[in-house]
């Protein structure tokens, strides 16, 4: 049985990237590594769509979020946290950990925070120094209108901090044009690398706030140290240098395809996945779906934990369960990074078979056919070019 990893992180890694990781480990304080680091960060500027400096951190994406909070927001200040799921909650938890007052703007899981809600929060709390949000709320599959958030935040003194960990490289994200001050992502999603790296793009407005924050409680995650080291294409501490060197291959894939073409391909995969699940009689969980993953509700009487266990054991298909209060109630299928249309079709076929086994009335092939129609129509619209 061929295993297929279709979770929203970690995601599959291209063969050429894996082969680079199989090479003997080399020393990191060398001209060769510094050249590789400079190359990776330049390509990341393209993926982020920014002219700002991109900083590498050896950590998961959460380390990048912590670095943004600790460096940018002084203790005792207010930060507006837009919460539509578990990772919006993570912003609030980080703020509390660093003595920052979180102003929570919450919506029910499955919904997106509306720009109007942020506008009200900014009006009610003009002393807020930051707005923290998610581009793609991985726990629910919701996409936020970060461009609209940026238009609201830019005229204010507040910074816009964006968790784009499951969104960057999978859906449109224009850091500079959308006035994102600190944009944070991780290596293990659409960047097609194992976990272990976080990256932050930092605007001039954010650097001014970082310089003014004399109460920052940082050592390892000191962004000023990271910026200083990058003046010589280096890092202040030992980096995950084997990951950085391997990332060159995944980023070259993105550059060769073109970031806007990547966004369009992921959007096509998302449309096909949604059509397939809905044809099976499953309901989408997200009111405003992201393009990096599709999240659907389980039918009455079907537990997603049981379904996913059968799906992996019988067919080698690894999808993700819900988290916290959503465990057992939803399934999450990723289509970001190194995942193609046949992975999606395989996932839909497996879900059909297991649903039928568990008593849900579904005709074999109905979801696969619906997804194939989406793919076929896209080929026709492109004049036969896939």
Buried (B, 14 or more C-beta within 10 A) or exposed (E): EEEBBBBBBBBBBBEEBBEBBEEEEEEBEEEEBBEBBBBBBEBBBBBBBBEBBBBBBBBBBBBBBBBBBBBBBBBEBBBBBBBBBBBBBBBBBBBEEBEBBBBBBBBEBBBBBBBEBBBEBBEEBEEBBBBBBBBBBBBBBBBBBBBBBBBBBBEBEBBBBBBBBBBBBBBBBBBBEBBBBBBBBBBBBBBBBBBBBBBBBBBEBBBEBBEEBEEBBBEBBBBBBBBEBBEEBBBBEEBBBBBBBBBBBBBBBBEEEEBEEBBBBBBBBBBBBBBBBBBBBBEBBBBBBBBBBBBBBBBEEBBBBEBBEBBBEEBBBBBBBBBEEBEBBBBBBBBBBBBEBEBBBBBBBBBBBBBBEBEBEBEEEBBBBBBBBBBEEBEEEEEEEE
